[in-house]
């Protein structure tokens, strides 16, 4: 059996419960895909987006809803090794990618203040624009369960607000384009297990600022890595802590919230306190 077929089989057989079932649940629970959608599957070259691409392939092949896919790779200025790694993996996994070039790394190279934030915003903009040119109405990103709970903790601990990473968003700058996150319920530990089982090597961090972590499973010393370590510590006390953090974003009790914002307007519990 060809390698890509073994990889596909592992998703729907060996990791059916851990990956495939949770992937499909996320699609259904958050109504991410509708009949007639044309979705740009955005591939960075890492394990998450590559697995997402294979899951989307399987869903298109076996799902009940008809939709079309474009597999998009934006090259923000990868070195030759990283670019070739992505191309080789796409060929190995039978993913028909379309690569387009940008100069994002050149632009952010001289930025001292929050270069990662600027890079992320620019990458998103390029992806939206390319998706529009391909006639897509949605872009799919590979953020997973752990990204969601890490975002919740970072917003609380470093931004002083409760905010999560949404499973889907309508773009305010690119009319007719929606962002979806099909891997929303898939855990990173299961993605890593799938990667190791299939003996796959993906790029990890291709930015020129952090090229010392090009390959492997561990990132650098970012705030997100700090949250990963914190959650790991929490699990020693309560093995369900990560699921509880995730559930909290689905179960906000507004009767016990002091204040919140909606569409730029601030609200306080005092607004209705005496009513």
Secondary structure, DSSP 8 states (H G I E B T S, - for coil): --HHHHHHHHHHTTTIIIIIHHHHHHHHHTT---TT-EEEEE--SSHHHHHHHHHHHHHHHH-SS--EEEEEEEESS--HHHHHHHHHHHHHTT--EEEEE--HHHHHTT--S-HHHHHHHHHHHHHHHHHHHTT-SEEE----HHHHHHHHHHHHHHSSS-----SEEE-SSSTT-EEE-TTTT--HHHHHHHHHHTT---B----GGGGGGSBSS---S-HHHHHHHHHHHHHHH-TTHHHHHHHHTT---GGG-SEEEETTEEEEGGGTTT-
